[in-house]
Each structure stands twice: as C-alpha cells, then as structure tokens.
C-alpha cells in the first residue's frame, strides 16, 4: 500500500508552513539579536530580568507585596548603579538570593540534573 496523494500534499503543506513559521520567527527575532550583540558585545539570545524582579519582591525589605520602590526605574540611586555597572552585570548582581531559590527549586524538580545541564548557573 502506498501513501495517498492527499497525505503527501498535507505533509508538503505542513513542511511549507513550518518553513514559513521559521522564516517569520527569524525575521521577528533578528533585530533583537543584533541589538543585544551591539549593546552587550556578546551573544544574548533573549534576556530577561526575572531574577532581579524575583529578588526585589522577595528580599529582607519586602513586605509581601510587590513594589517597585527598589527598581532602577523608580530609584535614582539604583539607576546610577545600573548605569555604572552596565545592564548585564547589574542584572547578575541583583539576582541575589533569587538565584539560590531557583537552584533549590531546580534541585527539587530535577534531582538528577538531567534537564538543561549547565544552563543558567552551571552544573
């Protein structure tokens, strides 16, 4: 029994759509990749400030509610530190205890260390 012509057309359409999706994805993400490389002088695929935000909301000064009082956008002293250090070093420094929390969560969720070994914070 051979493959039906309709099945072949469906597979071809699927591959065409997948290729189109990849081209659109590349076209959308490319400007950010170029911007990040020019800004940080290193390859940064997609950066985020999750660690910093987690730390700001869960530190010794936190009252249990998320506030933006320590955020560089609202604190001139933090903004000066941000400018002096640069964005990536500042984000790494502000991860603070949040990185330890992420490590503990990963240890519970992945005790054998088989998911994304060596990513984010090393083995």
VEXDREN-2710 file (C-alpha; in Angstrom, 1 decimal):
% VEXDREN-2710
k/r/px/py/pz
1/UNK/0.0/0.0/0.0
2/UNK/1.4/3.4/-1.0
3/UNK/0.8/6.8/0.6
4/UNK/-2.2/8.5/-0.7
5/UNK/-1.7/11.7/-2.8
6/UNK/-3.8/13.7/-0.3
7/UNK/-1.5/12.6/2.5
8/UNK/1.6/13.7/0.6
9/UNK/0.0/17.1/-0.1
10/UNK/-0.8/17.5/3.5
11/UNK/2.7/16.7/4.5
12/UNK/4.1/19.1/2.0
13/UNK/1.8/21.8/3.2
14/UNK/2.9/21.1/6.8
15/UNK/6.6/21.5/5.9
16/UNK/5.9/24.6/3.9
17/UNK/4.0/26.1/6.9
18/UNK/6.8/25.1/9.2
19/UNK/9.4/26.7/7.0
20/UNK/7.3/29.9/6.8
21/UNK/6.9/30.0/10.6
22/UNK/10.7/29.7/11.0
23/UNK/11.3/32.5/8.5
24/UNK/8.8/34.8/10.2
25/UNK/10.3/33.9/13.7
26/UNK/13.8/34.7/12.4
27/UNK/12.6/38.0/10.9
28/UNK/11.0/39.0/14.1
29/UNK/13.8/38.0/16.5
30/UNK/16.8/39.1/14.3
31/UNK/16.6/42.8/15.2
32/UNK/16.7/41.9/18.9
33/UNK/19.7/39.6/18.4
34/UNK/21.5/42.3/16.5
35/UNK/20.6/44.9/19.1
36/UNK/21.7/42.7/22.0
37/UNK/25.0/41.9/20.3
38/UNK/25.8/45.5/19.6
39/UNK/24.7/46.6/23.1
40/UNK/26.4/43.9/25.2
41/UNK/29.2/42.9/22.8
42/UNK/28.3/39.3/23.3
43/UNK/25.6/36.9/22.1
44/UNK/22.5/37.3/24.3
45/UNK/19.6/35.4/22.8
46/UNK/16.7/36.7/24.8
47/UNK/17.4/38.4/28.1
48/UNK/15.1/38.9/30.9
49/UNK/15.0/40.5/34.4
50/UNK/13.2/37.6/36.1
51/UNK/15.9/37.1/38.7
52/UNK/16.1/40.8/39.6
53/UNK/12.3/41.0/39.8
54/UNK/12.1/37.9/42.0
55/UNK/14.8/39.3/44.3
56/UNK/13.1/42.7/44.5
57/UNK/9.8/41.1/45.5
58/UNK/11.3/38.6/47.9
59/UNK/14.1/40.2/49.9
60/UNK/14.6/41.2/53.5
61/UNK/12.9/44.6/52.9
62/UNK/9.8/43.1/51.2
63/UNK/6.5/43.4/52.9
64/UNK/5.0/40.5/51.0
65/UNK/3.7/42.8/48.2
66/UNK/5.5/43.5/45.0
67/UNK/6.6/47.2/45.0
68/UNK/8.8/49.0/42.5
69/UNK/10.5/51.2/45.1
70/UNK/13.9/49.5/44.6
71/UNK/13.6/49.1/40.9
72/UNK/16.1/51.2/38.9
73/UNK/13.2/52.9/37.1
74/UNK/11.9/54.3/40.3
75/UNK/15.1/54.7/42.5
76/UNK/17.7/57.2/41.3
77/UNK/20.4/55.6/43.4
78/UNK/19.7/52.2/41.8
79/UNK/19.6/53.8/38.4
80/UNK/23.1/55.3/39.0
81/UNK/24.3/51.9/40.0
82/UNK/22.7/50.4/36.9
83/UNK/24.4/52.9/34.6
84/UNK/27.8/52.5/36.3
85/UNK/27.7/48.7/36.2
86/UNK/26.0/48.2/32.9
87/UNK/22.8/46.2/32.3
88/UNK/24.0/42.6/32.3
89/UNK/26.4/42.9/35.3
90/UNK/23.6/44.8/37.2
91/UNK/21.1/42.1/36.5
92/UNK/23.5/39.3/37.6
93/UNK/24.2/41.2/40.8
94/UNK/20.5/41.8/41.5
95/UNK/19.6/38.2/41.1
96/UNK/20.8/38.0/44.7
97/UNK/19.1/35.3/46.7
98/UNK/16.7/34.7/43.8
99/UNK/19.4/32.6/42.2
100/UNK/19.7/30.4/45.3
101/UNK/15.9/30.0/45.3
102/UNK/16.0/29.0/41.6
103/UNK/18.8/26.5/42.3
104/UNK/16.8/24.9/45.2
105/UNK/13.6/24.6/43.0
106/UNK/15.6/23.0/40.2
107/UNK/17.2/20.6/42.7
108/UNK/13.7/19.5/43.8
109/UNK/12.2/19.3/40.3
110/UNK/15.3/17.8/38.7
111/UNK/17.3/15.9/41.4
112/UNK/19.4/14.0/38.8
113/UNK/20.3/17.2/36.9
114/UNK/19.3/15.9/33.6
115/UNK/17.2/18.8/32.4
116/UNK/19.2/21.6/30.8
117/UNK/22.5/20.6/32.5
118/UNK/24.9/23.5/32.8
119/UNK/22.4/26.1/31.8
120/UNK/21.7/29.4/33.7
121/UNK/24.0/28.9/36.7
122/UNK/26.2/25.9/35.8
123/UNK/26.2/22.3/36.9
END
